[in-house]
Amino acid sequence: MSAFEHATDAALVEAIGRWQEAALAEVYRRHGAAVHNLALRVIGSSHLADEVTQEVFIDLWRRPEQFDRNRGSLRAMLITKAHGRAVDVVRSEQARADRERRRAEDPAMAGYDVEHYAWDLAIAEKVKAALEGLPLDERAAIELAYFGGKTYRDVAVALGTPEGTVKSRIRKGLMRLRHALVQQGVEAP
Protein backbone atom coordinates (compact mmCIF):
# COMPACT_ATOMS: atom_id res chain seq x y z
CA MET A 1 0.00 0.00 0.00
CA SER A 2 1.36 3.40 -1.09
CA ALA A 3 1.67 6.38 1.24
CA PHE A 4 -0.07 8.40 -1.46
CA GLU A 5 -2.97 6.02 -2.15
CA HIS A 6 -5.54 8.31 -0.52
CA ALA A 7 -3.93 11.64 -1.46
CA THR A 8 -5.73 14.05 -3.76
CA ASP A 9 -4.36 14.67 -7.24
CA ALA A 10 -3.32 18.16 -6.15
CA ALA A 11 -1.40 16.74 -3.19
CA LEU A 12 0.26 14.22 -5.51
CA VAL A 13 1.39 16.98 -7.85
CA GLU A 14 2.82 18.90 -4.89
CA ALA A 15 4.74 15.77 -3.85
CA ILE A 16 5.99 15.34 -7.42
CA GLY A 17 7.29 18.90 -7.18
CA ARG A 18 9.36 17.69 -4.20
CA TRP A 19 10.74 14.84 -6.36
CA GLN A 20 8.82 12.07 -4.63
CA GLU A 21 8.76 9.21 -7.11
CA ALA A 22 6.03 7.37 -5.23
CA ALA A 23 3.67 10.27 -5.94
CA LEU A 24 4.36 10.00 -9.67
CA ALA A 25 3.80 6.24 -9.46
CA GLU A 26 0.41 6.85 -7.85
CA VAL A 27 -0.58 9.40 -10.53
CA TYR A 28 0.44 6.86 -13.18
CA ARG A 29 -1.59 4.12 -11.44
CA ARG A 30 -4.65 6.36 -11.42
CA HIS A 31 -4.41 7.95 -14.86
CA GLY A 32 -1.90 5.98 -16.92
CA ALA A 33 -4.47 3.68 -18.55
CA ALA A 34 -6.69 6.59 -19.60
CA VAL A 35 -3.71 8.46 -21.10
CA HIS A 36 -2.48 5.33 -22.91
CA ASN A 37 -5.93 4.40 -24.23
CA LEU A 38 -6.51 7.86 -25.65
CA ALA A 39 -3.08 7.86 -27.32
CA LEU A 40 -3.74 4.39 -28.72
CA ARG A 41 -7.09 5.46 -30.18
CA VAL A 42 -5.52 8.50 -31.87
CA ILE A 43 -2.33 6.83 -33.11
CA GLY A 44 -3.41 3.24 -33.63
CA SER A 45 -0.02 1.85 -32.56
CA SER A 46 0.59 0.41 -29.11
CA HIS A 47 4.32 1.11 -29.29
CA LEU A 48 3.82 4.78 -30.20
CA ALA A 49 1.03 5.11 -27.61
CA ASP A 50 3.51 3.82 -25.00
CA GLU A 51 5.96 6.54 -26.03
CA VAL A 52 3.32 9.26 -25.82
CA THR A 53 2.23 8.02 -22.38
CA GLN A 54 5.82 8.04 -21.17
CA GLU A 55 6.38 11.57 -22.52
CA VAL A 56 3.26 12.88 -20.78
CA PHE A 57 4.34 11.52 -17.39
CA ILE A 58 7.97 12.59 -17.81
CA ASP A 59 6.70 16.08 -18.61
CA LEU A 60 4.62 16.04 -15.40
CA TRP A 61 7.70 14.92 -13.45
CA ARG A 62 9.84 17.69 -14.92
CA ARG A 63 7.24 20.47 -14.76
CA PRO A 64 4.60 19.72 -12.13
CA GLU A 65 3.89 23.45 -11.76
CA GLN A 66 2.01 23.38 -15.07
CA PHE A 67 -0.93 21.74 -13.27
CA ASP A 68 -3.44 24.30 -12.06
CA ARG A 69 -6.34 22.72 -10.20
CA ASN A 70 -8.40 25.85 -10.81
CA ARG A 71 -8.32 25.14 -14.53
CA GLY A 72 -9.44 21.52 -14.34
CA SER A 73 -8.61 18.07 -13.09
CA LEU A 74 -5.22 16.41 -13.33
CA ARG A 75 -6.74 13.67 -15.51
CA ALA A 76 -8.09 16.27 -17.94
CA MET A 77 -4.70 17.94 -18.18
CA LEU A 78 -2.89 14.64 -18.77
CA ILE A 79 -5.40 13.50 -21.40
CA THR A 80 -5.22 16.87 -23.16
CA LYS A 81 -1.44 16.63 -23.28
CA ALA A 82 -1.67 13.03 -24.52
CA HIS A 83 -4.07 14.04 -27.26
CA GLY A 84 -1.83 16.88 -28.44
CA ARG A 85 1.24 14.66 -28.49
CA ALA A 86 -0.61 11.82 -30.19
CA VAL A 87 -1.78 14.17 -32.94
CA ASP A 88 1.81 15.38 -33.34
CA VAL A 89 2.95 11.76 -33.68
CA VAL A 90 0.31 11.05 -36.33
CA ARG A 91 1.38 14.13 -38.29
CA SER A 92 5.03 13.24 -37.94
CA GLU A 93 4.43 9.67 -39.08
CA GLN A 94 2.42 10.93 -42.06
CA ALA A 95 5.20 13.35 -43.01
CA ARG A 96 7.75 10.53 -42.71
CA ALA A 97 5.64 8.26 -44.90
CA ASP A 98 5.26 11.06 -47.47
CA ARG A 99 9.05 11.62 -47.51
CA GLU A 100 9.66 7.89 -47.98
CA ARG A 101 7.12 7.76 -50.79
CA ARG A 102 8.80 10.70 -52.53
CA ARG A 103 12.22 9.07 -52.11
CA ALA A 104 10.86 5.85 -53.58
CA GLU A 105 9.66 7.80 -56.62
CA ASP A 106 12.99 9.61 -57.02
CA PRO A 107 14.85 6.77 -58.80
CA ALA A 108 12.20 6.72 -61.50
CA MET A 109 12.52 10.47 -61.90
CA ALA A 110 16.32 10.31 -61.78
CA GLY A 111 16.42 8.39 -65.06
CA TYR A 112 14.26 11.04 -66.64
CA ASP A 113 16.43 13.81 -65.20
CA VAL A 114 19.64 12.36 -66.62
CA GLU A 115 18.06 11.94 -70.03
CA HIS A 116 16.56 15.42 -69.85
CA TYR A 117 19.90 16.88 -68.72
CA ALA A 118 21.72 15.24 -71.65
CA TRP A 119 19.11 16.61 -74.06
CA ASP A 120 19.47 20.08 -72.54
CA LEU A 121 23.24 19.94 -73.00
CA ALA A 122 22.86 18.97 -76.65
CA ILE A 123 20.40 21.79 -77.28
CA ALA A 124 22.64 24.23 -75.39
CA GLU A 125 25.51 23.40 -77.72
CA LYS A 126 23.30 24.05 -80.74
CA VAL A 127 22.05 27.34 -79.28
CA LYS A 128 25.64 28.39 -78.55
CA ALA A 129 26.68 27.61 -82.13
CA ALA A 130 23.66 29.46 -83.54
CA LEU A 131 24.39 32.48 -81.29
CA GLU A 132 27.98 32.61 -82.53
CA GLY A 133 26.63 32.86 -86.10
CA LEU A 134 24.65 36.03 -85.34
CA PRO A 135 25.96 39.50 -86.10
CA LEU A 136 27.87 40.88 -83.09
CA ASP A 137 25.37 43.67 -82.29
CA GLU A 138 22.40 41.23 -82.25
CA ARG A 139 24.30 38.60 -80.26
CA ALA A 140 25.42 41.14 -77.63
CA ALA A 141 21.87 42.42 -77.13
CA ILE A 142 20.43 38.90 -76.85
CA GLU A 143 23.14 37.74 -74.45
CA LEU A 144 22.63 40.72 -72.14
CA ALA A 145 18.84 40.43 -72.21
CA TYR A 146 18.35 36.65 -72.03
CA PHE A 147 21.50 35.36 -70.37
CA GLY A 148 22.33 38.47 -68.35
CA GLY A 149 18.76 39.04 -67.15
CA LYS A 150 18.80 42.70 -68.14
CA THR A 151 15.82 44.78 -69.26
CA TYR A 152 15.72 46.48 -72.68
CA ARG A 153 16.62 49.76 -70.97
CA ASP A 154 19.59 48.13 -69.15
CA VAL A 155 20.81 46.61 -72.42
CA ALA A 156 20.51 49.98 -74.16
CA VAL A 157 22.56 51.64 -71.42
CA ALA A 158 25.17 48.85 -71.43
CA LEU A 159 25.59 49.02 -75.22
CA GLY A 160 25.22 52.79 -75.49
CA THR A 161 22.42 52.29 -78.01
CA PRO A 162 18.84 53.66 -78.13
CA GLU A 163 16.25 51.35 -76.56
CA GLY A 164 14.27 51.02 -79.82
CA THR A 165 17.40 49.89 -81.65
CA VAL A 166 18.08 47.30 -78.95
CA LYS A 167 14.53 45.94 -79.30
CA SER A 168 14.95 45.68 -83.08
CA ARG A 169 18.31 43.93 -82.76
CA ILE A 170 16.91 41.43 -80.25
CA ARG A 171 13.85 40.74 -82.43
CA LYS A 172 15.96 40.27 -85.59
CA GLY A 173 18.53 38.22 -83.70
CA LEU A 174 15.87 35.91 -82.25
CA MET A 175 14.37 35.34 -85.73
CA ARG A 176 17.84 34.47 -87.09
CA LEU A 177 18.48 32.26 -84.06
CA ARG A 178 15.22 30.42 -84.58
CA HIS A 179 15.98 29.88 -88.26
CA ALA A 180 19.50 28.60 -87.45
CA LEU A 181 18.15 26.16 -84.85
CA VAL A 182 15.52 24.82 -87.25
CA GLN A 183 18.33 24.28 -89.78
CA GLN A 184 20.16 22.23 -87.12
CA GLY A 185 17.08 20.06 -86.49
CA VAL A 186 15.86 21.71 -83.30
CA GLU A 187 12.08 22.04 -83.31
CA ALA A 188 10.83 25.57 -82.76
CA PRO A 189 8.09 25.84 -80.12
N, C-alpha and C positions, 0 to 999 in steps of 0.2 A: 504494500500500500504506500502510495506517494504522499509526501508531506503537502503536496499541492492539490491533491485530489478534490478537495472541497473549496478551493480558492476560486474567486471570481476571475473572469478573463482579464479584467483590469489589474487585479493583484498579480496575476501571472505575468502580464506584460511588465509591470514594475519589477518583478523578480528577474525577468529576462534582462532588464536594464542594469541589474546588479550582477550579471553574468552567471546566473544560476541555471545550469543546464537542465536540472530536473523540471524547472518551470517550462522550458521549451519543450521538453518531452511530454509534459502534460498537455500543452497546447496542441502538439502534434497528435496525441492520442484522441483529443476531442474533435479536432477539425481536419486532420490529415486526410481522412477518407473523402470528405466532401470536396476538398481542394483537388485531390487526385481524380475523383470522378468527373468533376467539371472539366479539368484539363483533358482527360481521356475523351470525353464527349466532343470537345472542340477539335482536338488534334487527331484522334482516331488511332493513336499509337501508344501502347502502354509504356514503352521505353521513353518516349519523348514526354509523356505525361509524368513519369517519375522525375525527369529532369526539371520540369516546370514546378512540381511540388517541392522538390529540394530547393530550388531557387527562391521560392516564396518564403520558405521557413528560414533559409539562410539570411534573406533580406530582413525578416523580423528579428532575427538574432543580432544582426549588425546595426539595425536602426529601429529599435522598439519605440522610440519617441514619435514615430510616424502614426502610431495608433492614437486616435482621439475618441474616447468613448462618447463624447458629445455628438460626434458625427455618425455614429452607428456602432454596430456590434463588431467584435473582433472577427467573427466568422464572415461577416459581410465584407470586411476589409480584405481578408485573406482570399476569399473567393473572387473579389473584384480584381485583385492583383493576379490571381491565377488565370482569370479570363483574359486579361490584357497580355500576359506573357504567352498564353496559349495561342492567341491570335497572332502575335509576333512570330511565333514558331511556324505557324501555318503559312504566313506570308514569306518567311525566310525559306521554308522548304519549297514553296512554289517558285520563288525566284531562283533557287538552286536548280530545280528541275528544268526551268526555262533556260538557264545558262547551259546545262548539260545537253538539252535538246539542240540549242544553237550550235554548240561545239560539235555535236554529232552531224549536223548539216554542213559544217564548214568543209570537211574533206570533199564533198560533192561540189561545193562552190569553188574550192581551191583549183580544181582541174579547169573549171571555166575561167578563173582569174588568170591562170598561166597562159591559156590559149588566147584570152582577150588581150593580155599584156603583150604577147608576141605579135598579135595583129596590130596593136597600137604602135609598136616599135616599127613595124614594116611601113605602116601608113606615115609615121613621123619622118622616116627617111625619104619617102616620096614627096611629102610636103616640103621638106628641107631642100630637096633638089629642085622642086618647082619654084620655091621662093628665090633660090639663087639665079634662076633664069629670068626673073623680073628685072625691069629697069631699076637702077639704084634708088631713085626718088620714090617709086611706088613701094619697093621693098622696105625702105627705111620707115615710111609712114605706117605700113602694115605691121612691121615688127614692134614699133613703139605702141601702137594702138592695141594689138591683139596679144602680143607676148610681153609687152611692158605694162599693160593695164592702164594706159593713159587715155584721157579723153581727147576728142578732136582738138579742143583748145590747147591742151597740154602738148600734143604733137605739133601743132602749129608753132607754139612758142619754142619748143625744142629744135625744130627745123628752121625757124626763122622764116616761115612761109604763112601766107594768109590761110585762115581756117577753111574757106571755100575751096582753095586749091588742095589742101590736105584731104578734104572729103572726096574730091574728084580723083586724086591719086589713089586713095584707098579703094574706091569703087572700081576704077579701072584695073588696079592691081588684083583685086579679088576676082574679077571676071577672067583675067589672064590666068590666075592661079587655078581657078576652077577648070578652065579649058586644058591647062597642062596636066592636071590630075586625071581628067577624063582620058586624055591621051595615054596616060600611064596605067589605065585600067581601074582607077579608083572611081567608084560610083559616086556621083554627086547626089546629095540629099534632095 
